[in-house]
Amino acid sequence: MALTIEGRVWKFGDDVLNDGQVASYEMIKAGIVDPKVLAASCMTGIDPAFPKKARAGDIIVAGKNFGKGQNHITGPLAIKGLGLAVIAESMSRPFFRQSVVAGLLMLPLVSGITSQVAQGDMLNVDFRTGRITNLTAGNIVEASPLPPMVADFLEAGGERAWLEQTYGTRPSA
């Protein structure tokens, strides 16, 4: 997976809940973990039409405490299922950990990013270096880069893909 993307901004505020806003309660209760299925509920707790409007490569830009609440992987998988990435002013620790496991492209700590972009702006983002170029407004934000190990996990497509790439597949029993 490439760690540089270009996409349109979908802007959200502070304190976005993992359960009920990023992914629907119904999907969580049903135990669904297929990203393609979860994609249909992505961000519908805030914008019911979001999955129909967002396109692969688009970027969720959020305020503080994105993904707060319960430690379920369904939120990151729903976002990944739509082919989106996340840039947040801050992200809850459980959501960050689950995003790494899922292989969701994200920058979890970009101070002031919501004041640097507008809904619909086009961004070019290098997730390995933390460089965010707002192609619409013409400004550049230099965020802290991801730790190399986290970037390697995301580039592989998530924890399981990284383990298989690094150690090979397990023989079937």
N, C-alpha and C positions, 0 to 999 in steps of 0.2 A: 504494500500500500504506500502510495506517495505521501510524504509529509508536507507537501506544499499544495495548497488548493486555491482556487479563485471562486468566490461565490457571493451571493446576495445576503444581506443582513436581515435577520428576523430578530427584532429587539424586544426583550422582556425585562421586567423590573427585578426588584429584590425579593428574596424569600420565596422562590419558586419551589413548590413541594415536589419531591420525587414521586410519591404515591398520590394519584388523583389529579395531578397537573401535568407532569412529564409523561407518565403512563397512567392509564385508567385503572381504577380499583377493580373493575370487572376482569381485566386481563391478569392482574396480579392474583386475585382470588382464584382464577382458573388455572394458575400455575403455568401460564404460557411463557416460554423463553425463546421462541422463534422470532428473530428480529423482523422478518418480513411480515409476520402476523401482528406483532406489537406495533409496527409502523403505523397501522391504521388508528392507533389511539395516541400517537405522539402529540403532546402539548394540547390535546383536546380539552383538558380541564380549564384551559385559559382561552383557547380559540378553537371551537369545535370543527372549523373548516381547515385547520392548519395542515393536516396531512395531504389535503387536495391542492393546497397552494404552494407548499414547499417543494423544491426540486433538489435532487441529488447534487451535492457540492455546495449547497447553501449553508449559512453559518448562523447559529443561534448566538446572539450576544446578550448576556444577562448581567444583572447587577450583583449584589452581594448575596451570599449564602444560597447559591443555586443548588438545587437537588437536595434540599434539607429534608429531614424526616427519616423515614424507615430505610434500612439498609437492604434494598432489593436491587437486583441487577436489571430489572425490567425497564427502568427509565433509560439508562445508557443504551440498552439493546434496542429500545423503541427509536431513539434518535439515530443510532447506527443503521437501523432497518430502513430509514428514509434516506440514508446516505449523507447525513448532515454532520457538522462539527460544532463544537461549543467553545466560546470564549467567554469567561466570566470574571467579574471583579473579584469574586471569591466563590469557592465551591465547598460544600460540606465534605469532610474527610471521607465518610463512607461512599458518597457519590463519586469522589475522585478515585478511590480504590476500585470500585466496581467499573468505572470507565476504563481504567487500565486493563482490568481483566477482560472486558468486552472488546477492547481495541478501538474505543471511541476517540477520534481525534479531538483534542481539547487543550486549551491553555487555561489552567484553573485559577490563576492569580494575576490578573491584568488590571492594576489600579486605574480607575478613571475611564475605562474603555467605553462605558455607556455615554460619556460626554464627548467622545471622539468619533462616534458613528451615529448615523440616522437610519431609521427603517428604510430598507431598499438599497442602501449604499452597496457598492461592489468592493469587496476586499480581496487582497492577495495575502495569504497567510502562510508563513513558513513555521510549522510547528516545532521543528528541531531547533531553530535559532530564536524563535519568539518574535520575529519581525512581522508586523502587521502593516500593510500598505493599504490605505483607503484610496482606491482608484477614483472614487467619485469626488471626494473632498480634496485629494492631493496631499494628505498628511501621512506621516509614518509614526507608528507607535512601536517602541522597542520594549518588549516584555521580557521577563526572565525566561530563559530557554528551559525546556523540559530537561530533567536529569537524563543522561545518556541511556540508562537502563530503561526508563519509562519510554523514551523515544523509540528504542529498539522493540519494545513490546508493541507499541502502536504501529510501527512500520510493519511488523510481522502480521498484524491483524488481531492481536490480543494474546492473552496468556497462553491459551492452549496451542495456538498457532506458533507462538515463539518456542514453546517447549518441544513441539514436533519438529520445528526447523532446527533447533539446537541439538536435540537428543535423538531425533528420529521417531518414527511411529512405533507404538507398542505392538508386539506381535499378537495376533488374535489367538484366543485360547482354544 
